[in-house]
């Protein structure tokens, strides 16, 4: 009831706040200098922040780092009991989701305030946002945009903090925090391309919340693997989004019927196939936090269906390495038939062994899924390699997901920077021996290979209906490399990130034709030298034109986002965001 009342209050103010946005001129052209940070002459005074908070109805949140309880600092007092509790739960997503500022990719905090550092270590905001607007509606977006334009502040779009590439934080930024925008409704949608029931969800709705809502109404929907990831933001917008039902229904961007979005001028627009079609196309896979800030998405739903799921683990031993990799190679040869049957797979290969966690197969029975995995199971028996595997059938999609995906580890807060490439089907067919050799070398160097496989070429969505790179629809799987993360040695992490980018990833690149070098942007390399081509492919030029139309002053910035090469973070000046070349 409280949120509904807030929503009605926001609706009443929606038109007046667009006037508020227009009344505040830009104090300093963003093209003439860096974004403001605390201490600058045009940074808002305490009185301005207080007044701004009043216009929001008390929704402004000043950042206090979670780990301040582990240090003696101006941000908070040391509390041994609270610090111990925080350390024991630091790597759980839930620790960060309820925070308006904490993120799950520790590399991008620059160790600003680390719970594992000594009590007397520095604890500062560093790369965390300075403030966040706990948004409940689009009018809150408009007010935040008005303030950042007037004071030349960096804007960050943030939901849960799930983010491998540092897009949901930034020094001196004001964040629009969408996590509590949980409205979700079943709607009767009519358009030239789709007529039928759909779900309209606010920007804060999570994967598990969408699945459970659909299930309650007799439907299933496309969503991510991790339950706490937001559906509307970086998942659906950032390259399309993958997950357990994607091979059956299509990627997240394929599901979009309509977006509600606030632009850089504070204008609230509806983007669909008949209104603002260019913006609709860009939001549907062209990168989140880049063209505007989305308040809601309307997406397709599908009749619920029986589902099966499977997992599998077997250990690695140097004494049986050849046999281990023979089984892994057999798994790779099984992928095309697995995903063509509507399955999604996520697996890891490390020095510990192989883990499939899991394969989701909406619409398939237990026997059908078992048949798809039988070549791998037979190869394990042939080599007499002990393994664990379970395959189960369920009457509907949600119980399958809850039984297999929720049980898998989702602790992402110790994730290092990643590097990845989409492996084309032709490369898998023609260069499997060389691929296996590269992966085997990576494993020997301590690299963990985490991969995902979907088939998104068969659902009938035309390549030009979304801005998802067409090359992604022709990929057999995404190969992701991750090295160990050192929680207390930032320089070591920088060195490892550079090793990934400039030494390890090129070994895989040599097996993929130059014109097919692509990566899924949400799991790509944050310092990808060719991000325009690798993350966006043939769509980049058109996407840049759309960004410039709707965001001519470049209010929206996200690392590796469209147009982001016009900016850089100047660490010598407090990490502030500056125009390239200045």
Phi, psi and omega in degrees: 000320181299317181292322179300318178296319177298319181298318179294321178297318178297318181299321180295329183267356192302314183286324180292327181287333176294327174294319178303319179297322183286335183286341183260109179286162175286120184290324183216127180299130182293342180280350182261358182181180183284164174294150179287147171228165181308133182104342177287158185296329183258013172290137183302140176287168177302324180294321179294316178298320180296316178295319178299317179299323179295319179295336179272354184075030177085024185265002180279133181240119174279138185284128166238115183304139180305322186279007179297338178288352179260005186218158168269108185203165177299339182284340182171171182261145179298135178221104187302318182294314179293324179295316179299318179295320180294316180299320183290341181242011188299326186270004176272133179306323183299335178298326187260336186298320183281357179268144177279356187222332187287143182238164186264351178258096190297336181303326187271004171271349183056030182054037183302316179207096190254128182291343183265358175278161179300159182305324184272005178289158181297142173226107183223172177294322178050244184268004175284153175297152180281319180219162174220143173263115179283081192287145173234356179193173185295331180295330174295322176300314184298319179295319179296317180295321177300316181293315183292329178290319183291325184251007176057048181263149175291137178253135176234136174259125187222138173242277185256343187091000171291112187186113180279345191240024170069024183276345186255025174208173178168139183300130176071013186273157165256123181264138164269110187261114189259004191303326185268010176273080192257008179302135176211130186218150172271125185234154175266108189253136179229128178205169178300332183259350184200132173227124180154188180285147180210168174246134175254123185230144176290166187295345182261001182292131182268169179305308184294325177295321178292318179299315183291323177296312179300317181299319180298335182254012176084023183233172169228158179218161176282135180200183184277177178279314182282128188294333186264002175290142175284139181283318195281330187275242186298338181292302182284324184279330189271078178082002172113326180082131175241167182171186192295337180251008187291320179294338179273315189250338186111164181291170183303319181296330178294337185276345187293128173252330183197144175239140166256124190218140175258128183272181183293342177267002181087010181276133176269121183240152168257125180241119177210199184282354178239342178235134178048052186299326181293321178291321177302314180297316182293318180294334183275064175115355186269012176109133181277157176064031189238321186252340182174181178246122187274132177262333178203160177225137171254127187225159180293152168231164185227152176304137179300157187209155175298153182213153173230162179211157183216149169229169183196136175220142169209146189276157175259140174220136178300332182287337180237033185299318182297317179294319178304311184286337173294320176294316179299318178299321177296322177299317179299320179292339180276344187301313183302317179290327179296309184285329177295338178274003178099011182268154171242140180226140171227130185213161180228143173235123181218185177295343178277330181147205183245135177224122171261116190217075354239197161253124177256131184228077178299133178090351182255149175278170176301317182293323179294318178292320178299320179296323179292329180265357185299325177300322180288316179297322178294321179293322176299316179293323179300319181270002179056043179264121177298143180207163171240135178207138177228137177227127187224145176252144181229157182287338181211174188290313187302312179300326177297314179296314183296324183287324188253320184275323179290334180283340181285150181295134180236020181286102186252001187278003171245021183285132176278173170303144183251161169221144185205164171214144169281129181265113180297154179301322181296322178294319177298318181291319191263338186233033184298320180297315180292321177300312180299322179296318179296314180296324179293321177295319179300314180301319181293340180263011176085010179276136173267129179259113176248124186229154176228146180226129174221163171239110182242029179255000193241003184270356176092007177277123180290148183301328184274001177282336178226169178265015171297131181302124180305331180296334180292330181286347180254011182273144175280320178194168176253121179262119185243131179254138176217132175261173179293145178255131178264113187294339186239359183236093184293323180297322176298320179294323176296316180298320180291323176298317178296323177298319179299312186290315193254349180239313187276312182301321178302335178296322176283322182303326183296342180266357183243131179306145185303323182279003178239018178286104183222159175212149173287117193300328182288346179230034182258185182275122182296338178249031178305118184295331183244045189300327181302315180279316188291322183267335187238341177059223185290349185273352191300314183300316179294320179298319180297321177297321179292319177301314182294333178288316185267344181221062186297336180264005175059047177293320185269124179227137172215134182306129185066010174284167178301127181083001184290341179290354175279356185226163172207157177267117184270097182294336178288345180237048172077015180077012181295154180273125186230151174298141179302136179091000180241000000 
